[in-house]
Amino acid sequence: MTFKNSKDHQHGEASATGILITNLGTPDAPTKKALRIYLKQFLSDPRLVESTFPRWMWLLILNAVILNVRPAKSAKAYQQVWGKFGDGSPLLDISEQQRTGIEKLVKKQFAGPVEVALGMRYGNPSIPDALNKLKNKEIRRLIVLPLYPQYSATTTASTFDEVTKELQTWRWIPEIRFVNNYYKNESYITALAKSIKKHWQKFGQPQKLLISFHGIPKRYLLNGDPYFCECHGTARRVAEKLNLKDEDYLVTFQSIFGREEWLKPYTSETLKSLPNQGVKDVQIICPGFSADCLETLEEIEDENKSYFVEAGGEKFSYIPALNSTPDHLNALTDVILQHTQGWYERDEFQIVDDKKHRDIIKQAYEKQK
């Protein structure tokens, strides 16, 4: 294996702390071609699709069937939300706003040099590209913050795989801290509760609050994935913060794919059934999404709203993701700062007399000749 060297590295240089924030990813454009490239990478991930049959068979189905059908449909969905928060993909535009906001906050609070980069698990900017930007800034400590408040092997662990895959090619590995989840973080829960209260001030309090999370196959839960429990833990903390009773809210799961059973109850089926139960006024929030994206803007705000209205629902409103709001940026910065505890404020790699240090290195090298 050939290892990558630090660009223009000089022994004795001051080192920096690197912060890598990541999210799921997005296609480069809302086109069939771009979606085919994106979905191939996405659906080829064995963490995401743990097929019950041989992997070669899944890849055959993926390339022969799914990638010839799904890209066109997904492209149409992306076209509906493209440019809503900037010039391109909502997820990417918001994630870059989050990166910029976090960078401003942490640079005010870090004792030494700090660099913040954004990487997507699938698509661009890629995690390897983001890590190499940090490497060229001479980082010696690295915090990886996947923007998934709740842990799942399909998201958080997959990010870990991609990060470590890249780091295996580095000569000098930084000290690394990887954030598995942050759903218990008080600042995050408070930010969610405040966003709901703000929505209520404008639209009133609904008959029922739906707290919807992205689904995963039930089989993953039975195999030990803690995601289901952490979703309910999040909802319970938010409900307590809002003084909600059990009958005031429901936890549901969205974005179902394939034929096997996923975590229940399904968001779509719940919305179809509520009007028949006398619930005509609902609001929905998706705390598992740190930024609004296709799954919130098109699936929830459009598709699932139509299910509810067609079933007899009268009032439906979506409570936006926390996105780049000050409360959210402060919460994410709080998570980052918590994970720097125990690191020296003084950079132990910084040499006061750089020239003297380089002379020592040179002399040691000459003796080995």
N, C-alpha and C positions, 0 to 999 in steps of 0.2 A: 504493500500500500504506500502511496505517496502522500505525505502529510503537507497540509497547507501551512506556510509560514506567515507570521505577522508582517504586514506591509511596512517597510521602512522601520522595522523595529530597532531600537537602540537600548542596550542594557542600561538600566538606571533611570529610564524615563518614568515620569509619574503615570500611574495607571488610573483607570476610570471604572466606575460601576455601570454596568449595562442593564437596561430594563427592556425586555422584549415583551410586548403585548401582542396577543394573537387572537384571531377569531376564525370562524369556519372557512370563509372564503366566498368568492363570487366569480362569475364569468367576466371576461374582458369586455364583452359587448352583449347586448340583448339579441343575439343572432343564433340561428341554428348551428352554424359552424362553431362559434365560441362556446355554446352550450354543450356541444358534443365533446369538445376537449375537456371542459370543466367536469362534466358528469362522468367521463371515463376515469379521470383521476379520483373523483369523489367516490364513485361506486366500486372502484377497484380496491379500496382500502379494506383489508381483512378485519380491522377493528370495527368498521362501520357495518359491514355485511358479514356476519358469522354464519355462513351457509351451512345447512345441515347435510349437504351433499358435497362431493369433492370440489375443491376450488376450481379446477380446470373446467368443470361443468358450469359453474357460476359465470366464469369469465367468458365462456362460449355463449351463454344466454345473454350476457351483458352486451357483447360485441355484435352478436347476430340479430338480436331482437330489440333490447331496450334502447340501445344507442341509435337505432334506426327509427324509433317512434317517439321517445320522450323529448329529445332536444327541441323539436319544433313546438311542442306544447309548452315547454318551459320557457322558450324564447318569447312566446306571446305573453306569458305571465310577467316576465321581466320587463317587457316593453311598457306595461301598465305602470310600473313603479320607477322606471329608470329616470334619473334626473330629479327626483323629488326632494333630495337634500343637497344637491350640488349638480355636478355635470355628468355623473355616471351612476354606478350602483349605489343605492342607499347605504348598504352595509359598509362599503369601502369609504364613501364620503364621510359617514359618521365616525368610523373607526379612525380616520386620519384626524378628524376634529378632536377625538378623544386622546390620540397620541400627542397632539400639540398642547392640549390642555394639561395633560398629566406632566409633560415635560416642563412646562412653566411652573407648576406647583412643586415638583420634586427638586428642581434646581434652586428653589428658594429655601429648601429645607435640608439638602444634602451638604455635608461638610466639605466634600471633595468633588471632583469632576464626575458628572453623570450624563449618560447618553440614553435616549429612548428611541426604540425602533418598533415598527409595526410589521408583522408577518402573518400571512394567511395560510391555514393548513392546506387549502386547495386553491389553485389559481395564484394571482399576483396581487401584491408583492409576496413572494414566497418566504417561508421561514428560513431556508438557507441564505437567501439574499439579505434578509434582515440581520441574521446573525453575522454575516460577513461584514456588513456595515459597522456593526458593533466591534468586531475583531479589529478592524482597521483604525478604531479609536483607542486601541490598546486596553480594552477592558480586562480586568482580572477578577471581577466578581460579576455574576449574572443572576438576575431575577427574571424568571419566566412567569408571566401572568396570563394564562388563557382566560379570556373573558367569558367563562362559563361559571356562574355562581355555584352550580350544583355539579358534582363529579359524575362523569359517566365514562366508561371505557371507550365509547363511540366518539367522544369529543376530547376530553382531557387526556386520556391515555394515548390517544392517537397523536395528539400534539407532542407529548413526551417522546413518542417513537420518532417523530420527524426531527425534533430538536437534537436528540442523542445521535441520530443517524448522521447529522451534519457534524456534530462535535467529535465523532469518531475519526474525522479526517483532520482535526486540528492537532498541531504539535503541542501547543500550550493550552491546556484545558482550564477555563476559569472556575473558580469556586462557584457552585451553582445552587440556587434555591428555586424550587419549582412549586408554584401555588396550586394545590390540588382542587381547592374550592374556597369560596368565601361567603357562603350563604348565611353563616352565623354572624358575620360582621355587623355590628350594631349600626354603623354608618350606612351600610347598604340597605338594611331593613328600614331604617328611618327614612332614607331617600324614597323607597318604594311607598311607604305609608304617606309621606308628604305629597307624592305625585297623585295618589288616589284622592286625598283630601282636596287638593287643588282642582282635580277633575270634578269632584262633588260640588265644589263652590260654583262651578259653571253649569253643570248639568243636573245637579241634585243627586241624592243617594238612591240607588236602584233597589228594586225588589230583591235582586240576587246579583252578587258579584262572582263572576267566574274567574278563577285563577288558573290559566291555561299554560301548560308546559309542553315542550316538544316531546313526542312519544318515542319509545323504543320498544322492541319486541318484548313481550312478557317473559320469554325464554331467557333473556339477558338478566332480568331480575332474579329468576329462579336459579341462575348460574352464579349469582353473587354480586351483581352490579348494585351499588347503593343508591343509584339515581332516584328511584321511586321514593325512598325514605327521605332523601334530602329535599325533594320537591315538596313533600308534605310538611317537612320541617320549616321550609321557607314560608309556606302558606300559613302555618300555625303562628309563626312569629309576627307576620304582617297582620293577621287577624287580631292577635293580642294587642298590638300597637294601636289598632283602630277600634278596639273594644267590640269586635264583632262576635255575635253568637254563632254557634255551629250552623244554624239554619240560614244565616245571612250570606254564606258563600259556599262555593263548590270548587274542588280541585279537579281539573280535567286534563286530557292529553290530546294533542293535535298532530297533524302532519303524518298520518298513517300511510305506510307504503307496503304493498304486497298483500298476500292472503292470510298470513298467520296472525294470531292474536297479539295485539300490542297492549300496552298499559291502558287500563280503563279507569273511569269512563271516558269515552271519546268526546272531544269538544263538539264536533259536528253533530253527533247523535243527541248529545245533551241539549244543544240549542234547538234541535228539531222537536224535542219532547217537552220542553219547558212551557210553551204556550198552552198546551193541553192540561198542564198542571196549574194553570192560573197565573203563571209568571209571564207578564207581558213587557217587563222593563228590566233589561240586563245591561251590565257593563262588564267588560273583560279586560284583564291585564295579563301580560305574559312575562313574568319575572325572570325566566330562564334566558331571555334574549337581552343582552346588554345594549343592543342597537336595533333599531327598526330595520326590517329586511323583507324579503319576499314572503316569508312565513307569517309576518304580522300585517304588513300593508296590503298584500293581495289575498292571502288565505283567510286571515281573521277579519280584517276591515271590509273586505268585499265578499268573498265566497261564503264565509260562515255567517255574515250578516244576512245574506240572502236566504240562507236556510231558516234562520230565526223568523224573518219577516214573512216568508212563504208559509210558515207553520202557524202564523197568527200573532207573532210578536209585534209590539208597537214601538218600543223605544230600545235602541241598541246603540251603544257607543264604545269605542275602543280607547283605552287609556294608553297613551304612547309609552314606548320603552324609555328608560332613563337617558339614553343617548349621551349627549355631551353637556347636560345640565350641570350647573355648579355643584349641586348636591352629589351627583354621581361621580364627577371628577374628584371631589373631595373624598368620597368613599373609596374609590379605587386607589387614590394616593395613600389613604390610611392603610389599606391592605398592603401596599408596597412597603411602606415604612415599618409596619409590623414585622415584615420578613427581612428587614435589615438589622434587626436587633442582634447584638453580639458581634457585629463586625466593627473593627477598629475605626474610630473617627480619623486617626492619622493613617495615612496610606503607608503600610509597611514596606511597599515596594519602592517608595520614593527615596532616592539617595540625594542627600544634601549637596555633596560635592560630586557632580556628574563626571567631571574630567578626571578626578582622582579615581573614581570607580572604574571608568573605562581603561585607565592605565593599569589597574590591577587585573582586569580581564585580559588585557593585551599581554601582560607579563606572564600570566598563568598559561596562556595559549602558546607563547614562545617557548616556555619550558617543556611543553609536550612535543615540540618538534624534534 
